[in-house]
Amino acid sequence: MTSTNKVAIVTGASRGIGAQIALRLAEDGYNVVVNYASKEKEALEVVEQLKCVGVDALAVQGDVSDAAAVVALFDAAESKFGRLDLLVNNAGVLKTQPLVEHSDELFIQTFGINVQGTFNTLREAGKRMKDGGRIINLSSSAVALNMPGYAIYNGSKAAVEAFTRTFAKELRGRNITVNAVAPGPVATELFLNGKSDELIQSLANMNPLQRLGQPDDIAAVIAFLASEQSGWINGQVIRANGGMA
Protein backbone atom coordinates (compact mmCIF):
# COMPACT_ATOMS: atom_id res chain seq x y z
CA MET A 1 0.00 0.00 0.00
CA THR A 2 1.19 3.53 -0.78
CA SER A 3 -0.14 6.42 1.28
CA THR A 4 -0.76 9.89 -0.12
CA ASN A 5 -0.15 11.33 3.36
CA LYS A 6 3.34 11.74 4.68
CA VAL A 7 4.27 9.01 7.16
CA ALA A 8 6.02 9.35 10.52
CA ILE A 9 7.47 6.82 12.93
CA VAL A 10 7.47 8.10 16.52
CA THR A 11 9.27 5.86 19.01
CA GLY A 12 8.10 5.70 22.61
CA ALA A 13 4.78 7.24 21.61
CA SER A 14 2.33 5.49 23.92
CA ARG A 15 2.22 8.36 26.45
CA GLY A 16 3.74 11.65 27.59
CA ILE A 17 5.75 13.71 25.14
CA GLY A 18 5.74 10.95 22.50
CA ALA A 19 1.95 10.72 22.45
CA GLN A 20 1.64 14.50 22.14
CA ILE A 21 4.15 14.51 19.28
CA ALA A 22 2.14 11.84 17.49
CA LEU A 23 -1.07 13.86 17.93
CA ARG A 24 0.49 17.08 16.68
CA LEU A 25 1.89 15.31 13.60
CA ALA A 26 -1.53 13.80 12.92
CA GLU A 27 -3.05 17.28 13.11
CA ASP A 28 -0.49 18.31 10.49
CA GLY A 29 -1.63 15.48 8.21
CA TYR A 30 0.87 12.72 8.94
CA ASN A 31 -0.09 9.09 9.15
CA VAL A 32 1.72 7.88 12.27
CA VAL A 33 3.35 4.63 13.36
CA VAL A 34 3.13 4.60 17.15
CA ASN A 35 6.02 2.59 18.55
CA TYR A 36 5.84 1.33 22.13
CA ALA A 37 7.88 -1.00 24.31
CA SER A 38 5.29 -2.42 26.72
CA LYS A 39 2.26 -0.10 27.10
CA GLU A 40 0.00 -1.72 24.49
CA LYS A 41 -3.29 -0.39 25.90
CA GLU A 42 -1.99 3.18 25.95
CA ALA A 43 -0.52 2.85 22.45
CA LEU A 44 -3.83 1.61 21.04
CA GLU A 45 -5.62 4.51 22.72
CA VAL A 46 -3.20 6.92 21.02
CA VAL A 47 -3.90 5.25 17.68
CA GLU A 48 -7.64 5.79 18.17
CA GLN A 49 -7.03 9.46 19.01
CA LEU A 50 -5.02 9.89 15.82
CA LYS A 51 -7.69 8.24 13.69
CA CYS A 52 -10.26 10.63 15.16
CA VAL A 53 -8.14 13.48 13.74
CA GLY A 54 -8.69 11.98 10.28
CA VAL A 55 -5.39 10.22 9.54
CA ASP A 56 -4.39 6.58 9.65
CA ALA A 57 -2.22 5.15 12.41
CA LEU A 58 -0.63 1.89 13.50
CA ALA A 59 0.74 0.70 16.84
CA VAL A 60 3.89 -1.42 16.66
CA GLN A 61 5.53 -3.01 19.70
CA GLY A 62 9.31 -3.07 19.77
CA ASP A 63 12.26 -2.36 22.04
CA VAL A 64 14.42 0.07 20.08
CA SER A 65 17.57 -1.31 21.71
CA ASP A 66 16.91 -4.55 19.79
CA ALA A 67 18.10 -4.20 16.18
CA ALA A 68 15.76 -6.94 14.93
CA ALA A 69 12.78 -5.22 16.57
CA VAL A 70 13.68 -1.96 14.84
CA VAL A 71 13.90 -3.69 11.46
CA ALA A 72 10.43 -5.14 12.15
CA LEU A 73 9.15 -1.66 13.08
CA PHE A 74 10.31 -0.19 9.79
CA ASP A 75 9.00 -3.23 7.90
CA ALA A 76 5.57 -2.69 9.47
CA ALA A 77 5.59 0.98 8.50
CA GLU A 78 6.50 0.19 4.90
CA SER A 79 3.97 -2.65 4.67
CA LYS A 80 1.16 -0.44 5.97
CA PHE A 81 1.96 2.86 4.30
CA GLY A 82 4.56 2.21 1.59
CA ARG A 83 6.80 5.13 2.53
CA LEU A 84 8.62 6.90 5.37
CA ASP A 85 9.04 10.68 5.54
CA LEU A 86 9.79 11.36 9.20
CA LEU A 87 11.46 9.61 12.12
CA VAL A 88 11.14 11.00 15.64
CA ASN A 89 13.45 9.26 18.11
CA ASN A 90 11.55 9.92 21.32
CA ALA A 91 12.04 6.62 23.19
CA GLY A 92 14.39 6.98 26.14
CA VAL A 93 15.00 6.26 29.80
CA LEU A 94 16.12 8.54 32.63
CA LYS A 95 17.19 7.26 36.03
CA THR A 96 19.42 9.58 38.02
CA GLN A 97 22.08 8.33 40.42
CA PRO A 98 25.61 9.39 41.30
CA LEU A 99 28.05 7.75 38.91
CA VAL A 100 29.70 5.64 41.63
CA GLU A 101 26.31 4.18 42.58
CA HIS A 102 25.32 3.19 39.05
CA SER A 103 25.00 -0.53 38.50
CA ASP A 104 26.23 -2.23 35.36
CA GLU A 105 22.62 -3.15 34.59
CA LEU A 106 21.40 0.44 34.75
CA PHE A 107 24.32 1.65 32.63
CA ILE A 108 23.57 -1.00 30.00
CA GLN A 109 19.85 -0.16 30.01
CA THR A 110 20.47 3.59 29.66
CA PHE A 111 22.96 3.28 26.83
CA GLY A 112 21.00 0.42 25.26
CA ILE A 113 17.81 2.44 24.81
CA ASN A 114 19.15 5.98 24.50
CA VAL A 115 22.22 5.27 22.36
CA GLN A 116 21.89 1.83 20.76
CA GLY A 117 18.21 2.52 20.16
CA THR A 118 18.95 5.77 18.36
CA PHE A 119 21.70 4.10 16.35
CA ASN A 120 19.36 1.27 15.32
CA THR A 121 16.62 3.61 14.09
CA LEU A 122 19.02 6.00 12.36
CA ARG A 123 20.61 3.12 10.48
CA GLU A 124 17.23 1.90 9.22
CA ALA A 125 16.02 5.40 8.37
CA GLY A 126 19.20 6.08 6.42
CA LYS A 127 18.48 3.04 4.27
CA ARG A 128 14.75 3.51 3.82
CA MET A 129 13.67 7.13 4.17
CA LYS A 130 12.50 9.04 1.13
CA ASP A 131 14.76 11.82 -0.09
CA GLY A 132 13.59 15.10 1.39
CA GLY A 133 12.63 13.49 4.68
CA ARG A 134 13.22 14.57 8.26
CA ILE A 135 14.91 12.90 11.22
CA ILE A 136 14.48 14.38 14.71
CA ASN A 137 16.22 12.97 17.77
CA LEU A 138 15.35 13.76 21.38
CA SER A 139 18.25 14.84 23.57
CA SER A 140 17.95 16.71 26.88
CA SER A 141 18.83 20.12 28.23
CA ALA A 142 20.35 18.27 31.18
CA VAL A 143 23.43 17.79 28.99
CA ALA A 144 24.17 21.52 29.29
CA LEU A 145 23.51 21.73 33.05
CA ASN A 146 25.97 19.12 34.39
CA MET A 147 23.81 18.41 37.42
CA PRO A 148 24.96 15.76 39.91
CA GLY A 149 23.31 12.40 39.33
CA TYR A 150 23.03 12.88 35.57
CA ALA A 151 26.49 11.73 34.43
CA ILE A 152 25.41 8.48 32.78
CA TYR A 153 22.21 9.88 31.32
CA ASN A 154 24.05 12.95 30.02
CA GLY A 155 26.67 10.70 28.45
CA SER A 156 23.97 8.85 26.56
CA LYS A 157 22.33 12.04 25.32
CA ALA A 158 25.68 13.58 24.38
CA ALA A 159 26.11 10.58 22.09
CA VAL A 160 22.71 11.31 20.54
CA GLU A 161 23.78 14.89 19.85
CA ALA A 162 27.01 13.65 18.25
CA PHE A 163 25.03 11.25 16.06
CA THR A 164 22.76 14.12 15.02
CA ARG A 165 25.52 16.41 13.85
CA THR A 166 27.48 13.74 12.01
CA PHE A 167 24.57 11.86 10.43
CA ALA A 168 23.30 15.12 8.95
CA LYS A 169 26.52 15.30 6.96
CA GLU A 170 26.52 11.63 6.03
CA LEU A 171 23.15 12.07 4.29
CA ARG A 172 24.58 14.70 1.93
CA GLY A 173 22.80 14.85 -1.41
CA ARG A 174 19.47 13.41 -0.23
CA ASN A 175 17.87 16.60 1.16
CA ILE A 176 17.20 14.83 4.48
CA THR A 177 17.69 16.99 7.56
CA VAL A 178 18.77 15.58 10.92
CA ASN A 179 18.20 17.66 14.04
CA ALA A 180 17.70 17.16 17.75
CA VAL A 181 15.40 18.74 20.31
CA ALA A 182 16.66 18.97 23.89
CA PRO A 183 13.74 19.60 26.27
CA GLY A 184 14.07 20.96 29.77
CA PRO A 185 11.76 19.64 32.53
CA VAL A 186 8.34 18.81 31.10
CA ALA A 187 5.19 18.22 33.15
CA THR A 188 4.48 14.61 32.29
CA GLU A 189 3.26 11.90 34.63
CA LEU A 190 6.67 10.25 34.59
CA PHE A 191 8.42 13.51 35.50
CA LEU A 192 6.00 14.56 38.25
CA ASN A 193 5.68 11.16 39.91
CA GLY A 194 7.45 11.00 43.27
CA LYS A 195 8.48 14.66 43.38
CA SER A 196 7.35 17.07 46.08
CA ASP A 197 5.59 20.30 45.17
CA GLU A 198 8.63 22.20 46.43
CA LEU A 199 11.01 20.27 44.16
CA ILE A 200 8.74 20.69 41.16
CA GLN A 201 8.55 24.45 41.74
CA SER A 202 12.31 24.74 42.18
CA LEU A 203 12.82 22.96 38.85
CA ALA A 204 10.24 25.21 37.21
CA ASN A 205 12.06 28.28 38.53
CA MET A 206 15.31 27.26 36.86
CA ASN A 207 14.17 29.01 33.68
CA PRO A 208 13.22 32.70 33.45
CA LEU A 209 9.68 31.86 32.33
CA GLN A 210 9.23 30.15 35.73
CA ARG A 211 7.16 27.21 34.60
CA LEU A 212 7.60 23.63 33.51
CA GLY A 213 7.37 22.81 29.86
CA GLN A 214 4.25 21.11 28.59
CA PRO A 215 4.24 18.19 26.14
CA ASP A 216 2.71 20.41 23.46
CA ASP A 217 5.61 22.89 23.86
CA ILE A 218 7.95 20.14 22.68
CA ALA A 219 5.54 18.80 20.06
CA ALA A 220 5.36 22.27 18.50
CA VAL A 221 9.14 22.36 18.03
CA ILE A 222 9.06 18.86 16.54
CA ALA A 223 6.28 19.91 14.17
CA PHE A 224 8.33 22.88 12.97
CA LEU A 225 11.42 20.75 12.36
CA ALA A 226 9.24 18.28 10.46
CA SER A 227 7.84 21.02 8.23
CA GLU A 228 9.04 22.44 4.94
CA GLN A 229 9.72 25.76 6.70
CA SER A 230 12.63 24.16 8.60
CA GLY A 231 14.48 23.06 5.49
CA TRP A 232 17.55 25.25 6.14
CA ILE A 233 18.03 23.89 9.69
CA ASN A 234 20.25 20.82 9.70
CA GLY A 235 22.63 19.17 12.15
CA GLN A 236 21.41 21.37 15.02
CA VAL A 237 20.36 20.83 18.64
CA ILE A 238 17.40 23.01 19.66
CA ARG A 239 17.23 23.48 23.44
CA ALA A 240 13.52 23.87 24.19
CA ASN A 241 13.68 24.75 27.87
CA GLY A 242 12.34 28.25 28.51
CA GLY A 243 15.86 29.64 28.73
CA MET A 244 17.22 27.50 31.57
CA ALA A 245 20.49 26.76 29.71
C-alpha positions in Angstrom: 0.0 0.0 0.0 1.2 3.5 -0.8 -0.1 6.4 1.3 -0.8 9.9 -0.1 -0.1 11.3 3.4 3.3 11.7 4.7 4.3 9.0 7.2 6.0 9.3 10.5 7.5 6.8 12.9 7.5 8.1 16.5 9.3 5.9 19.0 8.1 5.7 22.6 4.8 7.2 21.6 2.3 5.5 23.9 2.2 8.4 26.4 3.7 11.6 27.6 5.7 13.7 25.1 5.7 11.0 22.5 1.9 10.7 22.4 1.6 14.5 22.1 4.2 14.5 19.3 2.1 11.8 17.5 -1.1 13.9 17.9 0.5 17.1 16.7 1.9 15.3 13.6 -1.5 13.8 12.9 -3.1 17.3 13.1 -0.5 18.3 10.5 -1.6 15.5 8.2 0.9 12.7 8.9 -0.1 9.1 9.2 1.7 7.9 12.3 3.3 4.6 13.4 3.1 4.6 17.2 6.0 2.6 18.6 5.8 1.3 22.1 7.9 -1.0 24.3 5.3 -2.4 26.7 2.3 -0.1 27.1 0.0 -1.7 24.5 -3.3 -0.4 25.9 -2.0 3.2 25.9 -0.5 2.8 22.4 -3.8 1.6 21.0 -5.6 4.5 22.7 -3.2 6.9 21.0 -3.9 5.2 17.7 -7.6 5.8 18.2 -7.0 9.5 19.0 -5.0 9.9 15.8 -7.7 8.2 13.7 -10.3 10.6 15.2 -8.1 13.5 13.7 -8.7 12.0 10.3 -5.4 10.2 9.5 -4.4 6.6 9.7 -2.2 5.1 12.4 -0.6 1.9 13.5 0.7 0.7 16.8 3.9 -1.4 16.7 5.5 -3.0 19.7 9.3 -3.1 19.8 12.3 -2.4 22.0 14.4 0.1 20.1 17.6 -1.3 21.7 16.9 -4.6 19.8 18.1 -4.2 16.2 15.8 -6.9 14.9 12.8 -5.2 16.6 13.7 -2.0 14.8 13.9 -3.7 11.5 10.4 -5.1 12.1 9.1 -1.7 13.1 10.3 -0.2 9.8 9.0 -3.2 7.9 5.6 -2.7 9.5 5.6 1.0 8.5 6.5 0.2 4.9 4.0 -2.6 4.7 1.2 -0.4 6.0 2.0 2.9 4.3 4.6 2.2 1.6 6.8 5.1 2.5 8.6 6.9 5.4 9.0 10.7 5.5 9.8 11.4 9.2 11.5 9.6 12.1 11.1 11.0 15.6 13.5 9.3 18.1 11.5 9.9 21.3 12.0 6.6 23.2 14.4 7.0 26.1 15.0 6.3 29.8 16.1 8.5 32.6 17.2 7.3 36.0 19.4 9.6 38.0 22.1 8.3 40.4 25.6 9.4 41.3 28.0 7.8 38.9 29.7 5.6 41.6 26.3 4.2 42.6 25.3 3.2 39.1 25.0 -0.5 38.5 26.2 -2.2 35.4 22.6 -3.1 34.6 21.4 0.4 34.7 24.3 1.7 32.6 23.6 -1.0 30.0 19.9 -0.2 30.0 20.5 3.6 29.7 23.0 3.3 26.8 21.0 0.4 25.3 17.8 2.4 24.8 19.1 6.0 24.5 22.2 5.3 22.4 21.9 1.8 20.8 18.2 2.5 20.2 19.0 5.8 18.4 21.7 4.1 16.3 19.4 1.3 15.3 16.6 3.6 14.1 19.0 6.0 12.4 20.6 3.1 10.5 17.2 1.9 9.2 16.0 5.4 8.4 19.2 6.1 6.4 18.5 3.0 4.3 14.7 3.5 3.8 13.7 7.1 4.2 12.5 9.0 1.1 14.8 11.8 -0.1 13.6 15.1 1.4 12.6 13.5 4.7 13.2 14.6 8.3 14.9 12.9 11.2 14.5 14.4 14.7 16.2 13.0 17.8 15.4 13.8 21.4 18.3 14.8 23.6 18.0 16.7 26.9 18.8 20.1 28.2 20.4 18.3 31.2 23.4 17.8 29.0 24.2 21.5 29.3 23.5 21.7 33.1 26.0 19.1 34.4 23.8 18.4 37.4 25.0 15.8 39.9 23.3 12.4 39.3 23.0 12.9 35.6 26.5 11.7 34.4 25.4 8.5 32.8 22.2 9.9 31.3 24.1 13.0 30.0 26.7 10.7 28.5 24.0 8.8 26.6 22.3 12.0 25.3 25.7 13.6 24.4 26.1 10.6 22.1 22.7 11.3 20.5 23.8 14.9 19.8 27.0 13.7 18.2 25.0 11.2 16.1 22.8 14.1 15.0 25.5 16.4 13.9 27.5 13.7 12.0 24.6 11.9 10.4 23.3 15.1 9.0 26.5 15.3 7.0 26.5 11.6 6.0 23.1 12.1 4.3 24.6 14.7 1.9 22.8 14.9 -1.4 19.5 13.4 -0.2 17.9 16.6 1.2 17.2 14.8 4.5 17.7 17.0 7.6 18.8 15.6 10.9 18.2 17.7 14.0 17.7 17.2 17.8 15.4 18.7 20.3 16.7 19.0 23.9 13.7 19.6 26.3 14.1 21.0 29.8 11.8 19.6 32.5 8.3 18.8 31.1 5.2 18.2 33.2 4.5 14.6 32.3 3.3 11.9 34.6 6.7 10.3 34.6 8.4 13.5 35.5 6.0 14.6 38.3 5.7 11.2 39.9 7.4 11.0 43.3 8.5 14.7 43.4 7.4 17.1 46.1 5.6 20.3 45.2 8.6 22.2 46.4 11.0 20.3 44.2 8.7 20.7 41.2 8.5 24.4 41.7 12.3 24.7 42.2 12.8 23.0 38.9 10.2 25.2 37.2 12.1 28.3 38.5 15.3 27.3 36.9 14.2 29.0 33.7 13.2 32.7 33.4 9.7 31.9 32.3 9.2 30.2 35.7 7.2 27.2 34.6 7.6 23.6 33.5 7.4 22.8 29.9 4.2 21.1 28.6 4.2 18.2 26.1 2.7 20.4 23.5 5.6 22.9 23.9 7.9 20.1 22.7 5.5 18.8 20.1 5.4 22.3 18.5 9.1 22.4 18.0 9.1 18.9 16.5 6.3 19.9 14.2 8.3 22.9 13.0 11.4 20.8 12.4 9.2 18.3 10.5 7.8 21.0 8.2 9.0 22.4 4.9 9.7 25.8 6.7 12.6 24.2 8.6 14.5 23.1 5.5 17.5 25.3 6.1 18.0 23.9 9.7 20.3 20.8 9.7 22.6 19.2 12.2 21.4 21.4 15.0 20.4 20.8 18.6 17.4 23.0 19.7 17.2 23.5 23.4 13.5 23.9 24.2 13.7 24.7 27.9 12.3 28.2 28.5 15.9 29.6 28.7 17.2 27.5 31.6 20.5 26.8 29.7 
